[in-house]
Structure formats: structure tokens, C-alpha cells
């Protein structure tokens, strides 16, 4: 799954679970580190647990890590959780102490028993609908604060040190650590894509009302169109991804041969590019750049095709922008730029994170 597929675990009811890591004592007595990312929606509930061993939960707007004999917790006053945003926690088991870090900042430290207590009950992940969880990991050593910062919201620890690693970054994600524990999804527990998108089927289209930006008119002779799309298998030979409707001043970005090839229409002229779009089930950034009579196409930040117009394209009609006519897939972003973007700017657009938790299509006019 590529960079723009942002999945995380959600549990409307039920929970995900896996078998326990042997020789891992949450009571103390073994050196290791536990970490996870979680999106906190303001509700209370359990993020992680092992029966008769440990519970990690949110209560009274505090994060609590509790065993039978000791407790770690954040403070809602001095170190509050980020509500409706992502948080990262690490529990580091040192020789005689346990330390709680919230977003790489030490929040609480306690003395612990040095005698290990092993428990073979299953691990439970996200037992209530309190947000999302991803990047759950158990690392076979006591991490330093510097290592925690390096691994914040990502995991760059070598696999041989990962006793458990479940990123929850694809549907039905499994453990990628050294023991490769099977992960089960009970009830309405699932890995959910967090990117809110506009979906297109085999028919229909989206019409953008009230758009004043008019690519190709006298005020915008040079322009760039950027679209982020997720292709699905398609039986239609031709589809229109983007259109500024008209007659002699029509502009279209068309997809040919079942959404595998790009064709550009500038009034009465056509440029069919030799590039091919990636296979279905991948997010793709497609950018068309017009500068005078020269046209370039970029896929995922890299130039993939170019062509020339016989005459400079000029737009006379008012804008009438249509998206996705006969297109099959998803659209996350549409950008209309009143300039010809250079290669560095196209790469920068590709590297922008998707619009997680935004409602509907992201539209930019520049």
C-alpha cells in the first residue's frame, strides 16, 4: 500500500486481538518499550489491555497505564491529550522504573517490581469507539528519549528488535514483528481508510458551482491542474477526469484505454501522451502544466510526458468545471493554479499529506 493510503484501527463494537508475546512482563522485570499512536475523539475507553495484567485507557481526559501494583498517568492540566488529533505514547520499562512519555515528552515515572510476571492472555486493541489506533509496537529494549523522538509517529527500529509491530495500515493488517502474531478483528473492528474522498462509479459526474477561476482565459493563459486520484478497475474505454466545458475552447483531461492513458484536449487540438497511469488500487498525483504552447504531464512528482500545441489555447467562455464523467475511482484533491508549475513544485505537491478527516473534496485555487 503506498504512502497515501492512511489506514488506522477503528472499533465501533468488539476489538482486535492477538496472542501475547512470550517473556514480556507488563508487571516489570524485563526491559522493553511499548508504544502506539492514537487519535482521541474525546470519549473514554480502553486502547490496549491484557487480562489480569495491564490496561491502557482514557479516563477523565487522562491517559492511564495501570497494572495490579502500580499506575502511570498523564495530567489533564499540565500535559493534556490532543483532542480530535493524533497522540503518541511510549511506556519504557527500565530496570527498576517505568516511564510514560506523551508525544516524546516524559509525563510520569514510577518505581516497579523487578520480578517478572508472565501472562499468556491475548492482547486486546481498542475496545471502545474512542478514536483510532495505529503503529502498536513492543520493542525489545528500554528506548531512550532520543530514540522515541526518532520513532515518533513512525517506526524506524530494525525488525529484529520488534517483538510486536502492528501498523494497522492496510485492511486486516497482521503483526510485522519477529514473532508474526496473527491479528483477529472481532465485531465491528476494522482497519479504516481515514482519507475522505469523492467517489465516482461507472456513471455520473460532479459539477463545481460558483467557480470563478477560468484556466486559459486572458488572465490565466498559463495554468496547471493537479488531481489526486485512486483508480479502480474500469470497463469504460474513455473517461473525463477534468473538464472546463465549452465548444471551440473546451479543455479536458481524459483517460483512455480503461483509465490507463492520458489525453489532453485544448479546443480543437488533442495531445495523447505516451505515459501510462499506475495500476488500480494506488493513489496517483496527476498534474498537467501548460506554458504557452508547451504542455507537460507529471505523475507522482515526476515528468511522464509532454507535447506541443499548434496554436496557443485561449479560453473565451465563462468557467464550467466538471469532474469525473464516466471515471471510476476516488478523488481526494483538485488544485487549479494560475501559473505553470515547475518540476520542484510538482514534486512538492506529491509529497503533501492527504486531507485526513476533511469532509469532501479539497479544492485549491491559486
C-alpha positions in Angstrom: 0.0 0.0 0.0 1.5 3.3 -1.0 2.2 6.5 1.0 -1.3 8.0 0.6 -3.3 5.1 2.0 -3.9 6.3 5.5 -5.5 3.4 7.5 -6.0 3.0 11.2 -7.8 0.6 13.5 -11.4 1.6 14.5 -13.8 -0.4 16.7 -17.4 0.5 16.7 -18.0 -2.6 18.8 -15.8 -5.5 19.6 -12.0 -5.2 19.3 -8.9 -6.5 17.5 -6.8 -9.1 19.3 -3.6 -11.1 19.0 -1.8 -13.7 21.2 0.7 -12.4 23.7 4.5 -12.0 23.3 6.2 -14.6 25.5 8.7 -13.4 28.1 7.1 -9.9 28.1 6.1 -8.9 31.6 3.9 -5.8 32.0 4.4 -6.0 35.7 8.1 -5.3 35.4 11.3 -7.3 35.5 12.0 -7.2 31.7 13.4 -4.3 29.7 11.3 -3.3 26.8 9.2 -0.4 25.4 5.5 -0.3 24.4 4.3 2.4 22.0 1.2 3.4 19.9 -0.4 6.2 18.0 -4.0 7.1 18.8 -6.5 9.6 17.5 -8.5 10.8 20.5 -12.1 11.8 19.8 -12.9 13.0 23.4 -14.6 9.8 24.6 -13.4 7.4 27.3 -12.4 3.8 26.8 -9.7 1.1 26.5 -6.9 1.5 24.0 -5.0 -1.7 24.9 -5.3 -4.4 27.5 -4.2 -7.8 28.7 -6.5 -9.5 31.2 -5.1 -9.7 34.7 -2.0 -7.8 33.6 -2.4 -4.3 32.2 -4.9 -1.8 31.0 -4.2 1.3 28.9 -7.3 3.6 28.9 -8.5 7.1 28.7 -10.5 8.3 31.7 -11.3 11.9 32.8 -9.3 13.2 29.8 -6.2 11.4 31.1 -4.3 8.5 29.6 -3.8 5.8 32.2 -1.4 2.8 32.1 -2.4 0.5 35.1 -1.1 -2.8 36.4 -2.1 -4.7 39.5 0.6 -2.9 41.6 1.3 0.5 40.0 -0.1 3.2 37.7 1.2 5.7 35.2 -1.0 8.6 34.0 -0.8 11.9 32.2 -2.2 15.1 33.7 -5.1 16.8 32.0 -3.8 20.2 33.4 0.0 20.1 32.8 0.1 17.6 29.8 -3.3 17.3 28.2 -4.1 14.9 25.4 -4.6 16.4 22.0 -8.4 16.1 21.5 -9.6 15.4 17.9 -5.9 14.9 16.9 -3.2 12.3 17.0 -1.2 11.5 20.1 1.7 9.1 20.6 2.5 7.3 23.8 5.5 5.2 24.9 5.8 3.1 28.1 9.5 2.4 28.8 10.3 -0.5 31.2 13.7 0.2 32.7 15.5 -2.0 35.3 13.6 -0.6 38.3 11.3 2.1 36.9 8.6 2.5 34.3 8.3 5.8 32.4 5.3 7.2 30.4 6.1 9.5 27.5 3.3 11.5 25.8 4.3 12.8 22.3 8.0 12.2 23.3 7.8 14.2 26.5 8.2 12.5 29.8 4.8 12.6 31.7 5.2 10.3 34.7 7.7 7.9 36.2 7.2 5.2 38.9 9.3 2.5 40.7 8.3 -1.0 39.8 8.9 -4.6 40.9 11.9 -6.2 39.4 10.3 -9.7 39.5 8.7 -10.6 36.1 5.1 -11.9 36.0 4.3 -13.6 32.7 0.8 -13.7 31.3 -0.3 -15.6 28.2 -3.7 -13.9 27.8 -4.5 -12.3 24.5 -3.7 -8.6 23.8 -6.8 -6.5 23.1 -6.6 -3.4 20.9 -9.2 -0.6 21.0 -12.2 -2.0 23.0 -14.4 1.1 22.6 -15.2 3.6 19.8 -13.0 6.3 21.2 -11.0 7.1 18.1 -8.3 5.3 16.1 -5.1 3.4 16.8 -2.1 2.6 14.6 1.6 1.7 14.9 1.3 -0.6 18.0 4.7 -1.9 18.8 6.7 -3.7 21.5 10.5 -3.1 21.2 12.9 -5.5 23.0 14.8 -2.8 24.8 14.3 0.2 27.0 14.2 3.1 24.5 15.9 6.4 25.2 14.0 9.7 24.8 16.1 10.4 21.7 15.0 7.1 20.1 11.4 7.9 21.0 11.7 11.2 19.2 13.2 9.5 16.1 10.3 7.0 16.1 7.6 9.5 16.7 4.5 8.7 14.6 6.6 6.2 12.6 8.7 3.1 13.3 12.3 3.0 12.1 13.5 0.4 14.6 15.1 -2.6 12.9 12.7 -5.5 12.6 14.9 -7.8 14.7 14.1 -5.6 17.8 10.4 -5.5 17.2 8.8 -8.1 19.4 5.4 -6.9 18.1 4.6 -4.4 15.3 1.0 -3.9 14.0 0.9 -0.7 11.9 -2.9 -1.2 11.1 -2.0 0.5 7.7 -3.9 -1.9 5.4 -7.2 -3.8 5.7 -6.8 -6.8 8.1 -3.2 -5.8 8.9 -1.1 -8.5 10.6 1.9 -8.4 13.0 5.1 -7.5 11.2 7.4 -8.1 14.2 9.8 -11.0 14.6 7.1 -13.4 16.0 4.4 -12.5 13.4 1.4 -13.0 15.7 -1.9 -13.4 13.9 -4.3 -10.4 14.4 -8.0 -11.1 14.5 -10.8 -8.5 14.1 -13.9 -9.1 16.2 -17.3 -7.5 15.9 -17.2 -4.2 14.0 -13.4 -3.8 14.5 -11.6 -3.0 11.3 -8.8 -1.0 9.6 -10.5 2.0 8.1 -9.2 4.5 5.5 -9.1 8.0 7.0 -8.9 10.0 3.8 -12.3 11.4 3.0 -12.8 11.4 -0.8 -15.2 12.0 -3.6 -16.3 8.7 -5.1 -17.2 8.0 -8.7 -18.9 5.0 -10.2 -19.5 3.9 -13.8 -21.8 6.9 -14.5 -22.5 10.4 -13.3 -20.1 13.4 -12.6 -19.6 16.3 -10.2 -20.3 19.9 -11.3 -18.4 22.6 -9.4 -20.8 25.6 -9.0 -19.6 29.2 -8.4 -16.0 28.7 -9.6 -14.6 31.9 -10.9 -11.1 30.6 -11.8 -11.1 30.0 -15.6 -7.9 28.3 -16.8 -6.8 29.5 -20.3 -8.6 32.9 -20.3 -6.8 36.2 -20.8 -6.0 36.5 -17.1 -4.8 32.9 -16.8 -3.1 31.9 -20.1 -0.6 29.7 -18.3 -2.0 27.3 -15.8 -1.6 23.9 -14.0 -4.2 21.4 -12.9 -3.4 18.9 -10.1 -5.6 16.0 -9.3 -5.1 13.2 -6.7 -7.0 10.1 -7.8 -7.3 6.4 -6.8 -8.0 4.2 -9.8 -10.4 1.3 -9.7 -10.7 -1.4 -12.5 -12.8 0.0 -15.3 -14.5 -1.4 -18.4 -15.2 2.1 -20.0 -12.8 2.9 -22.8 -12.9 6.7 -22.2 -13.5 8.9 -19.2 -13.2 12.6 -18.5 -11.3 13.3 -15.3 -11.4 17.2 -15.5 -13.3 19.4 -17.9 -13.8 23.1 -18.4 -16.8 22.8 -20.7 -17.1 24.7 -24.0 -17.1 24.2 -27.8 -14.0 25.6 -29.5 -12.4 26.5 -26.2 -13.1 23.1 -24.5 -10.4 21.8 -22.1 -10.3 18.2 -20.9 -8.1 15.8 -19.1 -9.2 12.5 -20.5 -8.4 8.9 -19.5 -8.2 6.4 -22.4 -8.0 2.6 -22.7 -9.8 1.8 -19.5 -8.1 4.6 -17.5 -4.6 3.6 -18.5 -3.5 6.6 -20.7 -3.9 10.4 -20.5 -5.2 12.5 -23.4 -5.4 16.3 -23.2 -8.0 18.3 -25.2 -7.3 22.1 -25.9 -10.2 23.3 -28.0 -9.8 21.5 -31.4 -6.4 20.1 -30.6 -5.6 16.8 -28.8 -2.4 15.6 -27.2 -2.3 11.9 -26.4 0.6 11.2 -24.1 2.6 8.0 -24.3 2.7 7.7 -20.5 0.6 5.1 -18.7 -1.2 5.5 -15.4 -0.3 3.2 -12.5 -2.3 0.0 -11.9 -5.6 0.2 -10.0 -5.7 0.5 -6.2 -3.0 3.1 -6.0 -3.2 6.8 -5.1 -1.8 8.8 -8.0 -1.0 12.5 -8.3 -1.6 13.7 -11.9 -0.5 17.3 -12.8 -1.0 18.9 -16.2 1.1 22.0 -16.8 0.5 24.5 -19.7 3.1 27.2 -20.6 2.4 28.9 -23.9 2.1 26.2 -26.4 4.1 23.6 -24.4 2.3 21.0 -22.2 3.8 18.7 -19.6 2.3 15.9 -17.6 3.6 14.8 -14.2 2.8 11.5 -12.4 3.6 11.3 -8.7 6.0 14.3 -8.9 7.9 13.0 -12.0 7.5 14.3 -15.6 6.0 11.4 -17.6 5.1 13.0 -20.9 5.0 16.3 -22.9 3.6 17.7 -26.1 3.2 20.9 -28.1 0.1 22.8 -29.3 0.0 24.3 -32.8 -1.7 27.4 -31.5 -1.9 28.9 -28.0 -5.0 27.8 -26.3 -7.4 30.7 -25.3 -10.5 30.4 -23.3 -13.4 32.8 -24.1 -16.4 31.2 -22.3 -17.0 31.5 -18.6 -15.9 28.6 -16.4 -17.9 25.4 -16.2 -15.9 22.8 -14.4 -17.0 19.1 -14.5 -15.2 16.3 -12.7 -15.2 12.5 -13.2 -17.6 12.0 -16.1 -17.5 8.2 -16.6 -14.5 8.0 -14.3 -14.3 5.1 -11.8 -12.4 5.6 -8.6 -11.8 8.2 -5.9 -10.7 11.9 -5.9 -9.1 13.5 -2.9 -7.8 16.8 -4.2 -8.2 19.2 -7.1 -5.8 22.2 -7.5 -6.1 24.9 -10.2 -3.0 27.0 -10.3 -2.8 30.3 -12.2 0.8 29.6 -13.4 2.9 26.9 -14.9 4.3 24.8 -12.1 8.0 23.7 -12.3 9.2 20.2 -11.6 10.1 21.1 -8.0 6.6 22.4 -7.3 5.1 19.3 -8.8 7.2 17.1 -6.6 6.2 19.2 -3.5 2.5 18.7 -4.3 3.0 15.0 -4.5 4.7 15.0 -1.1 1.8 16.8 0.7 -0.1 14.6 3.1 -3.6 13.7 2.2 -6.5 15.6 3.8 -7.2 13.3 6.7 -10.6 13.9 8.3 -11.5 16.7 5.9 -15.1 16.4 4.7 -15.5 16.2 1.0 -13.2 17.2 -1.8 -10.3 19.6 -1.2 -10.3 22.5 -3.7 -7.5 25.0 -4.1 -7.4 28.0 -6.5 -4.1 29.8 -6.7 
